Each structure stands twice: as structure tokens, then as C-alpha cells.
Amino acid sequence: MQVYPRFTLQPRSLALTLGSVRQVKWEGGPHPQSSVGFSVSDSRIATVTDTGLVRGVAVGVVKLRGALQTVTQDTGALLTFAQDEVDVEVFNLTGVRIQAPLVKLSVGTEMPVYVMGSDSSQNPFALGSVESGLSFHWNLGKLGVLEIQTRHTQAGVTVSPAHSFSVLVRAWAAGRTSLRVTVQLANHTSASHQQLSDEIQILVNTLGPPPAFETFVYRLLLSRSLSCLKVNRSGARFHQGSFWEGLVTVDSQGVLRAGPDTGSALLEVIAMETCGVNQTLLISVRVSPVWFVRLFSVSSLYSVGGGGLPAFPLGWTIRVLGANSGVVSPNVDSIFKHSSLSLRDDLVQVTPDSDSHSFVVQTVSGGLTVLGVQADPTNPSLSDYTPLPVLPAISAPTHTLRPGDTLCFNTPLTGPHGQPGQWNVSSSRVLQIDSKTGAALAKHSGTVVVYYRLEAAESLSVPSQTPSSTSSPPSLSPSLSQPLCGASPPSLSSLSLLCRYLSPDIWYSCRTCLRSTARCLSWCSLLCSPWQSSLCWAPRRCSLPYRWVTLGLTLSIRTFTAPQYTMHTALRPWHRQYGVNAIHISSLSVVRSVPL
């Protein structure tokens, strides 16, 4: 006898606009799980596939039923032993509104902004999953105050207006401006409702000079988060005053926990030396609220000519990082541990990464899916949605191949310095390919997968100057997982990413002054403690880790009854075009990667 969790469908209610597609998932049931069958009460309003993909067809409300079914061994009859129902509402988009977590920003702040429908159920999951018929256009009332960026720009992907339901807004200068979105509806029946729009006012203030924390260490925590403090002296003990009880707590192991309240506290660390001399360090702990959350990809794509790609390549691995209020910190797991990711499993697969604030997204099929995170169901500001368009990056043959055919594969993807990747196939018996040029020869009938692989390691540079040495108090500095080496002048983007990896506090101040490298260096110097200076400003270079990435294209080669050419005859035009001796073409193994 097996006792299993209750069989349920998720989400409990679905809102779809006309033409949008979402997926229903199920939980519970016996293991190994039996097959799940889906049906709707009215197929004229919505349709559902065997994998739980629901499409809105007409305006209305239907019941979607999912049932666990099995076939009895005695009679062969279909037996249903568990079922569940959810509501599906298909609506016609009649109004839009801009969802912005803040309307007052400081210079340098970057926040996500997305489009919602007329009520809370009409979220980007419903609007962004429309395969065709919607396009989103963003405009500013006054230039120079704000900047609008499409999602995944830093990753080398240029999202089209059809998928730009969510964008990033960056504050550049003090002032007031309006942010406007216009949603165009294609093939709409009413001429007066072919486009919908909304507008909000955003005020940008100048951020004052940052405070100098030369006398004590400064730590930034989120409400209900924790941080592990490490010291470089044995025998250190932590102490907090009774005045700050309830705001933060610290145990004997150095685990600092923040409560639900916000404010500042002072923590005392005493290192007792064997010679009888004690060292004391004061740590200022600030518990700050979370104003918004943000998802952004840290996997870089490079293409021929340096232009952006229209989508992520099929077979690519994307590392998606979670941030709160624009700050990446080790405390972000407290925000995302209760979050929900809603997407289509048939297009992308998401798994948690080894750290506590990122996800690994593997693209498995072409199409558009929406990746969403919701930190607090009662607070819509603590949500973010980002589009994940996926398209094949390897050119496919225009016709079915037969033995003896020749073709040349190509792709716009390159390494960070323009270096090409290498080609490989799953079976050299079916298809033979040159690893450098992509020229291929079909040898036998069958199915084969074509791979294109890249290898690169991206480096971050820091200034080539060393600060004056100082004595080292008990260290609570963050550590870098990779060794530092090399030297070269920094760029604004590399300096920004370096500060982000060194410390959330440093990144929080550096992100407000990236237009001036010298100014950013001076600001970061204030927040770099003396024992961190050797990491911040030494003439070294930080090498980020990389992973293996493979792009795949499946080919089917069929044998025809027509007369076949000999191999020598089939390769002759290819030989003249590419200047390669056919005798030297063989099966080559490749291993290359891209930085993630």
C-alpha cells in the first residue's frame, strides 16, 4: 500500500489573453507517477494539450480538469483514481498599466518596470506569452533623465518590441520625466482600441556623498536575512548591546540574523590574543527594507560584427541572478527561498545553482517563455518578470539531405574576441563535418545532431596601482572565489561588475557613479576597508569561471532511390569552393565553452 500526497494542479487559476499560451503543472500522486490526462469544459474558449499547455481561443471562463489515469491489467480499462480542477479565464485586453516599484529614484538606480493588465490577474505571464499580436513600445517625456534598456542587453540579446513587456529603467540625471508605454494590438476588431497606453511620472534626485566608514566595518542586511561573519583571528567573540535586541542577533559562530524590523545596530568583535593584548572591532549593521527584486542574466553572448542577437540560442545555458533593490548580496536567498518560478518546461528547464541567489536555465526548444519571481504574494512590487526568447543559432538546411549531398553550416556566435567555435556531430558515420569551417558531407541515411561549441574565459580588470599598506584588524571582508592576476586599465562595465563581485556595499555606491571612472574609484576607496584594499586596487585581474556550452541541431538524412553520385563527384564543387582536400576531411572532436 502506498500513501502519496494529494494530486493538485498549479496554478490554481489561470488568466489568458487571446492567443496566449501557459502551462499547467501537477503535484503529488503516486510514484512512479501514472499518466495525466487534461480536458476543458468548453474547447471553444480554451484548448489544452497532453502536456498541459493551455491556449486562449475566445473570451470566457472554463474548467480545466486533470486526472491521474492508469490501465488495469485485468480488463485493460482506463482507471481514474485522482483528479483536480482549476479555473481558466480568457480575457480581452482592454487596458494596460505600468507597474513600477518606485517613482522616486536616486541617480544611478536601476529598476525593472513591466506592463500589467487592468487587474492583478492580468500579469506578464498572460501578456508576455502571446505568440503574436502584441507589441510594446516605451517612450520618455524628457530625454537625459532616464534611460530605457531592454532586458538581457548586458548578455548580448536584443529583445524585440513584441517581447518587451518588461524593461529596465536607469536614472542618469536629476529631474522629472514621464515614462509611457504603448501596446499595439494586431488584428483587432475595433479600430478605436488598436492601441492601449499608460503613463507615469518619475522623479530623480541627486544622491549625496556617501558616508566614510574608516573607523568600523559596515554591513548591509535585508529583513529576515542572515550573514555569516568570518574573522582572521582565533579566539574572537561577538557581542551585541541589549539596545538592539530584536533588530539583529549574533551567535557564537558569527551567524548574524536580521529580524523583521529595519534600522541600524552596532556589533562588537573582540579578538583575544595569547599575549594578553585584545583587538576590538566595531561593525555597523544596517537592516534595510527591500524595495524591489530583479532578475538578470550574467551569461554573455558575442556575435559577428558585435551586434545583439534576437534571442538566446537553442541549447544555450543561461545563469540568471537574483538581486534585491539592485544589490546582489549573499542574503538574497532569504528573498527568493519562497519565490515561485512559472514558465514552460517544454521550452526551458530551470534548476537552482550551487549558490543561494541564482538559477541555471537550459534552453531546450525554440519559442518564448516568461521567467517570473515573486518574493511576496501580497506585495506586487517584490515581483519581476523577464522574457526568455529562444531561437536556433545554427543555420538549418533548406531541404532534406540525401547521401552525397554537401552543405556548410554557419552561425553568428563567436567568442569574446571574435574567435570562432568548433563543429562536431553525434555520428560521423551519418554526417562528416569539418571542425573549423562547418562544411559537411552526408554519407549515410539516419539522424544526426550537429554541435557548435565555444570556449572562452572573461576577465575583469582593475587599476594598476597599489595603496599604502596598513595594519590588519580582525577581517570580515568578502572573499573572491577565483585568484587575481594580470593588470590592465579598467572599463566602466568591468569596474561595475568587479565592485558587484567584491562586496554588495561597494557595488551599491559604485553603481551610482559609473559615468566617471575617477569618481567611482574615489567612492569605492571610502568603502574599501584597509584589509580589502589589496583585493580592490592591486594590479591584478579577476578571472571568472566558465562552463561548457553546446548548441545542437538535429538533421535527418534519408536515402532516395535516385542514382547516387560517387563521393569524389559529390565533393568536387565543395573542394573548389572551400579549397580543402577531401582526403583530409575526417571526424574531429571539439571542446570549447563560453563564460557564464
Summary of the structure (lengths in Angstrom):
residues: 596
radius of gyration: 28.3
end to end distance: 46.5
largest distance: 94.7
contacts: 1868
relative contact order: 0.10
helix: 13%
strand: 41%
